[in-house]
Amino acid sequence: MKPYQVFARMSPEQAERVMNAIHGESPGVYTQAVAAAAATMKARPQFMMKQPRDKRAKLIRQALSRIAASPIAEEILATYFLEVRKDLLTEWLDALGLEHEDGVLKTNAPEPPSDAELEKKVEAYRSAGGAAAEDRELLLLAFAAQSAIEWPGFEAMLLGADAG
């Protein structure tokens, strides 16, 4: 899975919620997202900014769902979890036993745990869901989509669970 595919799987409501949160916590990254969407649509960023927030989020989601937008999509997902939902990110990294500094991995390409161990950790992480269940699932997908994470078994596990 690639970052653009994570955006393609998002509902319009989830995309709006994510983009509103980024707008509040990291306006510079939000501006990048608007600019990327505008470029994809061959429109001016000012046009995008004049759109109602829900429509703007929908247009951004559509733009970030394209293959060419994968690098910016990855950055936006990282920003969301580093700036808005760091609690979920650090919980996941700690559960995996990965060294990190405030949510940023210390290793460029961490080794995956065994498939059986990873499956248990995913199940435990998901079961703690509550009100954050949707963001927990988004975090798992975003984590699997990172360019630094080359864990084919993990991606297959997430997509298999999603298909069932």
N, CA, C and O of each residue as an XYZ file, in Angstrom:
656
protein
N       0.850     -1.173      0.000
C       0.000      0.000      0.000
C       0.897      1.238      0.000
O       1.950      1.269      0.637
N       0.462      2.219     -0.707
C       1.184      3.490     -0.804
C       0.348      4.578     -0.137
O      -0.862      4.420      0.028
N       0.989      5.682      0.248
C       0.242      6.757      0.920
C      -0.961      7.281      0.123
O      -1.998      7.597      0.706
N      -0.826      7.373     -1.190
C      -1.966      7.852     -1.972
C      -3.158      6.906     -1.848
O      -4.308      7.341     -1.901
N      -2.879      5.604     -1.682
C      -3.954      4.623     -1.537
C      -4.664      4.771     -0.188
O      -5.854      4.477     -0.077
N      -3.947      5.219      0.815
C      -4.570      5.466      2.120
C      -5.616      6.569      1.961
O      -6.721      6.460      2.493
N      -5.271      7.623      1.235
C      -6.241      8.702      1.013
C      -7.402      8.222      0.154
O      -8.542      8.633      0.370
N      -7.130      7.365     -0.808
C      -8.202      6.851     -1.659
C      -9.213      6.043     -0.856
O     -10.391      6.002     -1.210
N      -8.766      5.397      0.228
C      -9.643      4.573      1.059
C     -10.428      5.383      2.083
O     -11.407      4.892      2.644
N     -10.007      6.618      2.331
C     -10.683      7.450      3.336
C     -12.078      7.841      2.886
O     -12.331      8.061      1.701
N     -12.972      7.921      3.851
C     -14.296      8.468      3.547
C     -14.150      9.989      3.465
O     -13.205     10.549      4.019
N     -15.078     10.658      2.780
C     -15.026     12.126      2.737
C     -15.071     12.741      4.141
O     -14.419     13.754      4.398
N     -15.831     12.135      5.036
C     -15.942     12.665      6.401
C     -14.615     12.522      7.151
O     -14.198     13.431      7.868
N     -13.970     11.389      6.979
C     -12.682     11.181      7.641
C     -11.642     12.142      7.073
O     -10.862     12.722      7.827
N     -11.622     12.315      5.768
C     -10.678     13.245      5.147
C     -10.912     14.662      5.657
O      -9.957     15.390      5.929
N     -12.164     15.054      5.787
C     -12.470     16.395      6.293
C     -11.978     16.543      7.728
O     -11.402     17.572      8.081
N     -12.196     15.542      8.545
C     -11.759     15.592      9.940
C     -10.235     15.695     10.026
O      -9.704     16.493     10.799
N      -9.537     14.884      9.228
C      -8.076     14.900      9.217
C      -7.559     16.258      8.740
O      -6.669     16.844      9.355
N      -8.124     16.743      7.649
C      -7.639     18.015      7.107
C      -7.950     19.185      8.044
O      -7.136     20.100      8.167
N      -9.097     19.174      8.699
C      -9.410     20.233      9.666
C      -8.420     20.213     10.825
O      -7.982     21.264     11.294
N      -8.072     19.021     11.282
C      -7.110     18.906     12.380
C      -5.739     19.406     11.944
O      -5.070     20.107     12.702
N      -5.315     19.059     10.743
C      -4.024     19.539     10.244
C      -4.047     21.046     10.062
O      -3.067     21.730     10.358
N      -5.155     21.554      9.581
C      -5.293     23.004      9.421
C      -5.048     23.718     10.752
O      -4.398     24.763     10.793
N      -5.571     23.149     11.830
C      -5.415     23.768     13.145
C      -4.036     23.589     13.746
O      -3.536     24.491     14.417
N      -3.410     22.440     13.519
C      -2.132     22.123     14.170
C      -0.903     22.425     13.320
O       0.166     22.711     13.858
N      -1.042     22.365     12.022
C       0.105     22.556     11.139
C      -0.328     23.280      9.863
O      -0.412     22.673      8.795
N      -0.601     24.578      9.983
C      -1.113     25.331      8.825
C      -0.204     25.286      7.592
O      -0.695     25.340      6.464
N       1.103     25.188      7.794
C       2.025     25.122      6.653
C       1.814     23.867      5.824
O       1.827     23.925      4.594
N       1.620     22.745      6.481
C       1.376     21.485      5.775
C       0.002     21.529      5.113
O      -0.180     21.007      4.014
N      -0.960     22.151      5.782
C      -2.292     22.289      5.190
C      -2.189     23.098      3.893
O      -2.813     22.751      2.890
N      -1.411     24.161      3.917
C      -1.220     24.995      2.725
C      -0.587     24.174      1.605
O      -0.947     24.334      0.439
N       0.361     23.289      1.953
C       0.957     22.389      0.957
C      -0.096     21.481      0.338
O      -0.102     21.253     -0.872
N      -0.982     20.966      1.178
C      -2.041     20.080      0.685
C      -2.968     20.823     -0.266
O      -3.361     20.286     -1.301
N      -3.315     22.048      0.082
C      -4.172     22.870     -0.777
C      -3.465     23.140     -2.101
O      -4.074     23.042     -3.167
N      -2.179     23.479     -2.032
C      -1.415     23.756     -3.252
C      -1.321     22.503     -4.136
O      -1.436     22.591     -5.358
N      -1.114     21.352     -3.518
C      -1.045     20.106     -4.289
C      -2.376     19.811     -4.969
O      -2.415     19.400     -6.129
N      -3.456     20.022     -4.242
C      -4.781     19.790     -4.824
C      -5.045     20.774     -5.959
O      -5.590     20.400     -6.998
N      -4.662     22.015     -5.760
C      -4.865     23.029     -6.793
C      -4.071     22.669     -8.055
O      -4.585     22.768     -9.169
N      -2.825     22.256     -7.870
C      -1.993     21.889     -9.021
C      -2.591     20.700     -9.769
O      -2.583     20.672    -11.000
N      -3.105     19.728     -9.036
C      -3.719     18.558     -9.652
C      -4.934     18.953    -10.478
O      -5.175     18.418    -11.560
N      -5.696     19.907     -9.938
C      -6.911     20.361    -10.628
C      -6.629     21.433    -11.669
O      -7.534     21.888    -12.369
N      -5.361     21.833    -11.763
C      -4.967     22.936    -12.645
C      -5.753     24.205    -12.300
O      -6.244     24.924    -13.170
N      -5.846     24.440    -10.998
C      -6.545     25.615    -10.476
C      -5.572     26.400     -9.604
O      -4.501     25.910     -9.245
N      -5.956     27.599     -9.280
C      -5.128     28.422     -8.404
C      -5.445     28.090     -6.948
O      -6.594     27.793     -6.621
N      -4.443     28.136     -6.070
C      -4.694     27.874     -4.647
C      -5.763     28.802     -4.051
O      -6.499     28.404     -3.149
N      -5.843     30.025     -4.553
C      -6.863     30.959     -4.059
C      -8.264     30.429     -4.331
O      -9.167     30.612     -3.515
N      -8.449     29.773     -5.473
C      -9.742     29.162     -5.787
C     -10.071     28.109     -4.738
O     -11.192     28.049     -4.232
N      -9.080     27.279     -4.417
C      -9.292     26.230     -3.417
C      -9.660     26.826     -2.057
O     -10.554     26.326     -1.374
N      -8.975     27.878     -1.678
C      -9.211     28.467     -0.358
C     -10.590     29.123     -0.260
O     -11.106     29.318      0.840
N     -11.181     29.460     -1.392
C     -12.515     30.063     -1.381
C     -13.628     29.024     -1.273
O     -14.791     29.371     -1.065
N     -13.270     27.756     -1.416
C     -14.266     26.692     -1.333
C     -14.660     26.451      0.119
O     -13.849     26.656      1.022
N     -15.901     26.018      0.353
C     -16.275     25.648      1.722
C     -15.336     24.543      2.217
O     -14.837     23.737      1.430
N     -15.110     24.521      3.506
C     -14.117     23.606      4.074
C     -14.383     22.140      3.708
O     -13.437     21.403      3.427
N     -15.638     21.704      3.704
C     -15.926     20.308      3.374
C     -15.587     19.999      1.917
O     -15.050     18.934      1.612
N     -15.901     20.931      1.022
C     -15.575     20.730     -0.395
C     -14.057     20.766     -0.603
O     -13.517     19.989     -1.391
N     -13.379     21.662      0.102
C     -11.924     21.751      0.009
C     -11.293     20.425      0.452
O     -10.376     19.924     -0.199
N     -11.782     19.865      1.552
C     -11.251     18.585      2.043
C     -11.497     17.482      1.010
O     -10.639     16.626      0.794
N     -12.651     17.506      0.387
C     -12.971     16.501     -0.639
C     -12.011     16.627     -1.826
O     -11.523     15.621     -2.342
N     -11.743     17.854     -2.254
C     -10.830     18.078     -3.374
C      -9.394     17.679     -3.010
O      -8.675     17.109     -3.830
N      -8.993     17.980     -1.791
C      -7.652     17.593     -1.337
C      -7.540     16.076     -1.316
O      -6.547     15.518     -1.784
N      -8.554     15.408     -0.775
C      -8.549     13.941     -0.720
C      -8.449     13.353     -2.125
O      -7.694     12.408     -2.352
N      -9.207     13.908     -3.064
C      -9.154     13.421     -4.447
C      -7.751     13.603     -5.030
O      -7.224     12.711     -5.695
N      -7.159     14.759     -4.775
C      -5.819     15.035     -5.306
C      -4.779     14.113     -4.687
O      -3.894     13.614     -5.381
N      -4.883     13.888     -3.379
C      -3.905     13.047     -2.684
C      -4.128     11.558     -2.957
O      -3.317     10.727     -2.548
N      -5.202     11.222     -3.634
C      -5.495      9.837     -3.997
C      -4.852      9.446     -5.325
O      -5.059      8.337     -5.819
N      -4.087     10.342     -5.890
C      -3.430     10.071     -7.172
C      -1.987      9.624     -6.944
O      -1.333     10.065     -5.999
N      -1.513      8.765     -7.800
C      -0.167      8.192     -7.659
C       0.889      9.280     -7.513
O       1.761      9.180     -6.649
N       0.825     10.297     -8.327
C       1.842     11.350     -8.306
C       1.874     12.108     -6.980
O       2.875     12.745     -6.652
N       0.793     12.042     -6.227
C       0.715     12.774     -4.963
C       1.220     11.966     -3.776
O       1.144     12.435     -2.640
N       1.728     10.778     -4.011
C       2.123      9.911     -2.908
C       3.122     10.551     -1.939
O       2.961     10.386     -0.730
N       4.148     11.273     -2.410
C       5.085     11.884     -1.450
C       4.414     12.900     -0.518
O       4.686     12.905      0.683
N       3.557     13.744     -1.048
C       2.875     14.726     -0.197
C       1.839     14.032      0.688
O       1.621     14.440      1.828
N       1.207     12.991      0.165
C       0.250     12.226      0.971
C       0.959     11.609      2.175
O       0.418     11.605      3.281
N       2.166     11.088      1.961
C       2.940     10.505      3.063
C       3.270     11.574      4.102
O       3.175     11.327      5.304
N       3.654     12.745      3.643
C       3.991     13.839      4.564
C       2.765     14.282      5.368
O       2.871     14.559      6.563
N       1.628     14.346      4.724
C       0.409     14.776      5.418
C      -0.014     13.743      6.460
O      -0.415     14.109      7.564
N       0.072     12.475      6.124
C      -0.250     11.433      7.098
C       0.710     11.492      8.285
O       0.291     11.381      9.437
N       2.004     11.667      7.994
C       2.993     11.764      9.072
C       2.691     12.971      9.957
O       2.765     12.880     11.183
N       2.357     14.081      9.346
C       2.042     15.287     10.111
C       0.830     15.063     10.997
O       0.819     15.477     12.156
N      -0.186     14.412     10.461
C      -1.391     14.163     11.247
C      -1.055     13.383     12.513
O      -1.522     13.722     13.601
N      -0.249     12.344     12.367
C       0.045     11.528     13.540
C       1.138     12.117     14.424
O       1.157     11.843     15.624
N       2.034     12.902     13.880
C       3.055     13.533     14.717
C       2.544     14.791     15.418
O       3.000     15.119     16.514
N       1.617     15.483     14.805
C       1.129     16.748     15.365
C      -0.221     16.632     16.067
O      -0.459     17.304     17.070
N      -1.096     15.790     15.550
C      -2.471     15.739     16.056
C      -2.714     14.504     16.925
O      -3.312     14.608     17.996
N      -2.260     13.348     16.474
C      -2.539     12.090     17.179
C      -1.257     11.382     17.615
O      -1.115     10.171     17.443
N      -0.343     12.142     18.173
C       0.932     11.580     18.626
C       0.718     10.490     19.673
O       1.503      9.546     19.761
N      -0.339     10.620     20.461
C      -0.629      9.619     21.486
C      -0.816      8.232     20.863
O      -0.295      7.242     21.376
N      -1.553      8.170     19.770
C      -1.769      6.884     19.099
C      -0.486      6.371     18.441
O      -0.202      5.173     18.464
N       0.275      7.279     17.864
C       1.521      6.903     17.202
C       2.523      6.342     18.212
O       3.097      5.276     17.987
N       2.729      7.039     19.299
C       3.713      6.561     20.279
C       3.239      5.264     20.942
O       4.053      4.397     21.259
N       1.933      5.129     21.150
C       1.399      3.877     21.689
C       1.737      2.716     20.762
O       2.155      1.655     21.225
N       1.559      2.908     19.457
C       1.831      1.864     18.472
C       3.326      1.543     18.412
O       3.711      0.374     18.416
N       4.160      2.570     18.357
C       5.605      2.348     18.284
C       6.122      1.657     19.543
O       6.976      0.774     19.467
N       5.601      2.063     20.700
C       5.996      1.417     21.956
C       5.549     -0.045     21.975
O       6.288     -0.915     22.436
N       4.349     -0.313     21.480
C       3.847     -1.694     21.438
C       4.744     -2.564     20.558
O       4.951     -3.742     20.849
N       5.272     -1.984     19.487
C       6.161     -2.718     18.591
C       7.582     -2.829     19.147
O       8.384     -3.639     18.682
N       7.877     -2.001     20.147
C       9.232     -1.989     20.697
C      10.224     -1.274     19.793
O      11.425     -1.537     19.851
N       9.720     -0.361     18.949
C      10.607      0.379     18.047
C      11.124      1.631     18.750
O      10.365      2.359     19.389
N      12.420      1.867     18.621
C      13.000      3.063     19.219
C      12.545      4.287     18.438
O      12.581      4.323     17.208
N      12.115      5.284     19.200
C      11.669      6.526     18.571
C      11.906      7.676     19.534
O      12.071      7.484     20.739
N      11.919      8.848     18.981
C      12.019     10.054     19.790
C      10.776     10.879     19.508
O      10.655     11.516     18.462
N       9.864     10.854     20.455
C       8.615     11.602     20.341
C       7.847     11.267     19.063
O       7.263     12.145     18.427
N       7.856      9.982     18.698
C       7.110      9.521     17.537
C       7.919      9.399     16.265
O       7.432      8.838     15.284
N       9.135      9.905     16.249
C       9.990      9.824     15.057
C      10.927      8.631     15.230
O      11.689      8.565     16.195
N      10.864      7.697     14.296
C      11.702      6.497     14.366
C      13.179      6.857     14.367
O      13.610      7.764     13.655
N      13.947      6.138     15.174
C      15.391      6.356     15.222
C      16.119      5.552     14.143
O      17.277      5.834     13.836
N      15.447      4.554     13.568
C      16.018      3.712     12.530
C      15.284      3.976     11.219
O      14.061      4.117     11.200
N      16.033      4.041     10.135
C      15.417      4.318      8.836
C      14.573      3.169      8.308
O      13.549      3.401      7.665
N      14.981      1.948      8.565
C      14.254      0.786      8.051
C      14.177     -0.277      9.151
O      14.949     -1.235      9.141
N      13.255     -0.110     10.090
C      13.175     -1.059     11.205
C      12.771     -2.462     10.745
O      11.993     -2.634      9.807
N      13.317     -3.434     11.424
C      12.985     -4.832     11.135
C      11.608     -5.145     11.701
O      11.269     -4.694     12.795
N      10.814     -5.912     10.967
C       9.483     -6.260     11.470
C       9.551     -7.376     12.512
O      10.458     -8.208     12.484
N       8.597     -7.387     13.419
C       8.486     -8.548     14.305
C       7.978     -9.733     13.479
O       7.613     -9.572     12.315
N       7.956    -10.901     14.076
C       7.426    -12.065     13.361
C       5.958    -11.804     13.023
O       5.305    -10.989     13.675
N       5.448    -12.484     12.021
C       4.052    -12.298     11.621
C       3.091    -12.598     12.766
O       2.106    -11.886     12.962
N       3.384    -13.660     13.522
C       2.501    -14.027     14.638
C       2.508    -12.943     15.715
O       1.460    -12.584     16.250
N       3.698    -12.426     16.026
C       3.810    -11.370     17.032
C       3.130    -10.090     16.535
O       2.428     -9.417     17.290
N       3.343     -9.772     15.279
C       2.742     -8.570     14.701
C       1.221     -8.681     14.713
O       0.528     -7.708     15.012
N       0.710     -9.843     14.392
C      -0.739    -10.044     14.394
C      -1.322     -9.809     15.792
O      -2.379     -9.192     15.923
N      -0.651    -10.291     16.822
C      -1.103    -10.072     18.202
C      -1.077     -8.596     18.562
O      -1.990     -8.093     19.217
N      -0.032     -7.908     18.134
C       0.099     -6.480     18.453
C      -0.975     -5.660     17.729
O      -1.537     -4.728     18.303
N      -1.252     -6.004     16.488
C      -2.303     -5.314     15.736
C      -3.656     -5.543     16.404
O      -4.439     -4.607     16.562
N      -3.928     -6.776     16.791
C      -5.197     -7.107     17.437
C      -5.353     -6.338     18.757
O      -6.423     -5.802     19.045
N      -4.293     -6.290     19.545
C      -4.336     -5.563     20.823
C      -4.526     -4.066     20.581
O      -5.289     -3.408     21.287
N      -3.836     -3.543     19.592
C      -3.941     -2.110     19.279
C      -5.360     -1.761     18.817
O      -5.942     -0.765     19.248
N      -5.894     -2.591     17.944
C      -7.257     -2.352     17.457
C      -8.281     -2.483     18.582
O      -9.234     -1.706     18.645
N      -8.095     -3.449     19.461
C      -9.092     -3.691     20.514
C      -9.152     -2.570     21.537
O     -10.131     -2.458     22.275
N      -8.127     -1.745     21.591
C      -8.142     -0.592     22.492
C      -8.911      0.574     21.882
O      -8.971      1.654     22.470
N      -9.492      0.364     20.719
C     -10.181      1.356     19.893
C     -10.929      2.474     20.557
O     -10.441      3.602     20.605
N     -12.114      2.187     21.075
C     -12.952      3.234     21.649
C     -13.277      4.311     20.637
O     -13.515      4.022     19.465
N     -13.286      5.549     21.088
C     -13.610      6.680     20.219
C     -12.544      6.894     19.153
O     -12.804      7.545     18.141
N     -11.347      6.352     19.369
C     -10.244      6.554     18.428
C     -10.103      5.393     17.435
O      -9.089      5.304     16.743
N     -11.087      4.516     17.353
C     -10.979      3.324     16.501
C     -10.657      3.683     15.052
O      -9.809      3.043     14.431
N     -11.314      4.680     14.521
C     -11.085      5.068     13.126
C      -9.651      5.574     12.932
O      -9.008      5.254     11.932
N      -9.158      6.358     13.883
C      -7.783      6.854     13.777
C      -6.764      5.753     14.017
O      -5.674      5.790     13.446
N      -7.095      4.779     14.847
C      -6.190      3.648     15.056
C      -6.021      2.882     13.744
O      -4.907      2.511     13.372
N      -7.121      2.652     13.057
C      -7.052      1.939     11.778
C      -6.291      2.770     10.750
O      -5.491      2.233      9.984
N      -6.536      4.069     10.731
C      -5.819      4.954      9.813
C      -4.325      4.926     10.121
O      -3.504      4.914      9.203
N      -3.969      4.917     11.388
C      -2.557      4.872     11.756
C      -1.906      3.591     11.245
O      -0.801      3.635     10.705
N      -2.567      2.466     11.406
C      -2.004      1.205     10.923
C      -1.756      1.263      9.414
O      -0.700      0.845      8.939
N      -2.722      1.777      8.674
C      -2.562      1.885      7.223
C      -1.452      2.870      6.856
O      -0.638      2.605      5.971
N      -1.433      4.010      7.550
C      -0.407      5.019      7.280
C       0.980      4.484      7.624
O       1.945      4.744      6.906
N       1.077      3.739      8.718
C       2.358      3.157      9.113
C       2.837      2.169      8.049
O       4.005      2.190      7.661
N       1.947      1.317      7.584
C       2.304      0.340      6.552
C       2.689      1.020      5.244
O       3.484      0.481      4.474
N       2.132      2.195      4.988
C       2.374      2.902      3.728
C       3.660      3.730      3.736
O       4.076      4.225      2.689
N       4.286      3.886      4.884
C       5.522      4.669      4.952
C       6.598      4.041      4.073
O       6.708      2.818      3.987
N       7.377      4.876      3.432
C       8.451      4.360      2.588
C       9.510      3.620      3.411
O      10.195      2.749      2.875
N       9.658      3.942      4.686
C      10.648      3.284      5.544
C      10.202      1.898      6.005
O      11.024      1.112      6.477
N       8.933      1.597      5.877
C       8.408      0.320      6.368
C       8.235     -0.647      5.195
O       7.353     -0.479      4.353
N       9.087     -1.645      5.165
C       9.029     -2.685      4.117
C       8.634     -3.989      4.807
O       9.459     -4.888      4.969
N       7.379     -4.084      5.208
C       6.878     -5.248      5.918
C       5.716     -5.845      5.127
O       4.564     -5.594      5.483
N       5.959     -6.616      4.079
C       4.875     -7.139      3.240
C       3.833     -7.940      4.020
O       2.645     -7.875      3.703
N       4.253     -8.681      5.015
C       3.302     -9.447      5.824
C       2.334     -8.554      6.566
O       1.171     -8.908      6.757
N       2.814     -7.396      6.986
C       1.984     -6.426      7.716
C       0.897     -5.864      6.807
O      -0.275     -5.810      7.181
N       1.294     -5.455      5.634
C       0.326     -4.914      4.682
C      -0.726     -5.955      4.321
O      -1.918     -5.651      4.282
N      -0.287     -7.169      4.060
C      -1.222     -8.247      3.725
C      -2.181     -8.513      4.890
O      -3.367     -8.769      4.682
N      -1.656     -8.449      6.114
C      -2.477     -8.659      7.295
C      -3.561     -7.581      7.401
O      -4.721     -7.891      7.672
N      -3.189     -6.334      7.190
C      -4.151     -5.234      7.292
C      -5.201     -5.303      6.182
O      -6.392     -5.120      6.432
N      -4.760     -5.561      4.989
C      -5.686     -5.605      3.868
C      -6.567     -6.837      3.924
O      -7.730     -6.789      3.523
N      -6.024     -7.941      4.420
C      -6.811     -9.162      4.576
C      -7.917     -8.970      5.587
O      -9.040     -9.423      5.370
N      -7.615     -8.296      6.701
C      -8.605     -8.028      7.736
C      -9.661     -7.073      7.206
O     -10.840     -7.174      7.548
N      -9.220     -6.146      6.365
C     -10.155     -5.155      5.830
C     -11.109     -5.800      4.824
O     -12.278     -5.424      4.731
N     -10.600     -6.765      4.084
C     -11.435     -7.413      3.064
C     -12.454     -8.353      3.691
O     -13.481     -8.651      3.080
N     -12.181     -8.822      4.903
C     -13.070     -9.813      5.514
C     -14.175     -9.277      6.295
O     -14.971    -10.039      6.843
